[in-house]
Each structure stands twice: as structure tokens, then as C-alpha cells.
Amino acid sequence: MPHDTSRLIAEHIEALYGRPRAELKAHADSTSHPNMLSALLSAHAAVEFAESDLDFQLQRLRQLTHPERETSRYTAGHIHDCARRIGEAVAVRDTQAQHVTAVLQSLHRTPAPETTPVAPVTPPVPAAVPASRVR
């Protein structure tokens, strides 16, 4: 199930850097030092992971609470564990999303500097020597 939170963050990162996320990821992986792009992509990955964990735990909870399934003491423990993990996934997703959104809102894309044609530099022309000085 696609989630709006990670999709919106990905769109904002792509708009900020002006390239698709796959290209940005490849670029970030090719650098050896940490930078803002790496941090944003890492935070986005954390949001995506939390959302996928949320999907998995919800699916598991639906299986465990299916009306045709008998609930035993063993099943009740799994239901409780799924509910706890859902709460953790939501907390992680919301916290990561809040922080990465705050960072993204503080950043903006600057326009490319305008290039003005520079006139070629020509050497100065020597001043004409007055005829009275020429011998």
C-alpha cells in the first residue's frame, strides 16, 4: 500500500535537487563524506521502512483476528505484540517525517546564476605618438 507520507517526502527531495530519487541515491552513494542529501535520503528510508513495517503488522493483525480463527492464549500474545509494533511503527514514522519535513522546509532550491556574456579582453592600443616627437 503506498503511503502519502513517504511519497510526499520523496517528491520534495526530488524537487529540491531537480533529479529523480534513483539518481540522487546513486550520487549520494558515490560520495565518501556525509552530506545533506545523504541525510535526507536516510531519513526518507526510515519513513519508508516504518510504513512497510506498519503494513506488515496490520496484515498480521488482520490474520490473527480473522472472524473464523479461534483466539487462544497463544494468539492473544501475538495480537498484543502486533498492536505494540503498530504503535512503534506509527511513532517512528511520524517522528522521522516531522523532522525530515522540518529540514526540507528550511531548504530551498536557488536559481542558477545568470551568465552574462563577457566581452573579450583586448590589450590596450598604444597611444599615437605626436608627429613633433618623431625624428
C-alpha positions in Angstrom: 0.0 0.0 0.0 1.6 3.3 -1.0 1.7 5.9 1.8 1.3 9.6 1.3 4.0 10.5 3.9 7.0 8.8 2.2 5.7 9.8 -1.3 5.4 13.5 -0.4 8.9 13.5 1.2 10.3 11.8 -1.9 8.7 14.3 -4.2 10.0 17.2 -2.1 13.6 15.8 -2.2 13.3 15.3 -6.0 12.0 18.8 -6.5 14.7 20.3 -4.2 17.5 18.6 -6.1 15.9 18.6 -9.5 16.6 14.9 -10.2 14.8 11.5 -9.7 15.4 9.8 -6.4 17.3 6.9 -8.0 19.9 9.3 -9.5 20.1 11.1 -6.2 20.6 7.8 -4.3 23.4 6.8 -6.7 25.1 10.2 -6.3 24.8 10.1 -2.5 26.3 6.5 -2.5 29.2 7.7 -4.7 30.4 10.3 -2.2 32.6 9.3 0.7 31.6 12.1 3.1 28.2 12.7 4.8 26.2 15.5 3.3 22.6 16.9 3.4 21.4 14.7 0.5 22.6 11.6 2.3 20.9 12.6 5.5 17.6 13.4 3.7 17.6 10.1 1.8 18.4 8.2 5.0 15.5 9.9 6.8 13.3 9.1 3.9 14.4 5.4 4.0 13.5 5.3 7.7 10.0 6.6 7.0 9.6 4.1 4.2 10.7 1.2 6.4 8.3 2.3 9.2 5.5 2.4 6.7 6.3 -1.1 5.3 6.6 -2.4 8.9 3.2 -0.9 9.6 1.7 -2.6 6.6 3.2 -5.9 7.6 2.0 -5.7 11.2 -1.5 -4.6 10.1 -1.7 -7.6 7.7 -0.6 -9.9 10.5 -3.1 -8.4 13.0 -5.9 -9.0 10.4 -4.8 -12.6 10.1 -4.8 -13.1 13.8 -8.2 -11.5 14.4 -9.9 -13.1 11.4 -13.5 -14.0 12.4 -13.1 -17.6 11.5 -9.9 -18.0 13.6 -10.1 -19.2 17.1 -8.4 -16.9 19.6 -6.3 -18.8 22.1 -3.9 -17.6 24.8 -1.1 -18.1 22.3 -2.9 -15.9 19.7 -3.7 -13.3 22.2 0.0 -12.8 22.9 0.6 -12.3 19.2 -2.3 -9.9 18.9 -0.8 -7.8 21.7 2.7 -7.9 20.1 1.3 -6.8 16.7 -0.6 -3.9 18.3 2.6 -2.8 20.2 4.6 -3.0 17.0 2.0 -1.0 15.1 2.2 1.7 17.7 6.0 1.7 17.5 5.9 1.9 13.6 3.5 4.8 13.7 5.6 6.7 16.3 8.8 6.1 14.2 7.1 7.2 11.0 5.6 10.3 12.5 8.8 11.4 14.3 11.0 10.8 11.3 8.5 12.5 9.0 8.2 15.5 11.3 12.0 16.0 11.4 12.7 15.5 7.7 9.8 17.8 6.8 11.2 20.5 9.0 14.6 20.2 7.4 13.1 20.2 3.9 11.0 23.3 4.6 14.2 25.1 5.7 15.9 24.3 2.4 15.0 25.8 -1.0 16.3 25.5 -4.5 18.3 28.5 -5.6 18.0 29.7 -9.2 21.0 29.0 -11.4 23.3 32.0 -11.6 22.6 34.0 -14.7 25.6 34.0 -17.1 26.2 37.3 -18.8 28.4 37.3 -21.8 31.8 38.7 -21.0 33.4 40.9 -23.7 36.8 39.5 -24.7 39.7 41.4 -23.1 41.8 43.1 -25.7 45.1 44.6 -25.0 45.1 48.4 -24.8 46.1 50.2 -28.0 49.3 52.2 -27.6 48.7 55.9 -27.8 49.7 57.6 -31.0 53.0 59.4 -30.8 52.7 63.1 -31.9 54.4 63.9 -35.1 56.5 66.6 -33.5 58.2 63.9 -31.3 59.0 61.6 -34.2 62.5 62.3 -35.6 
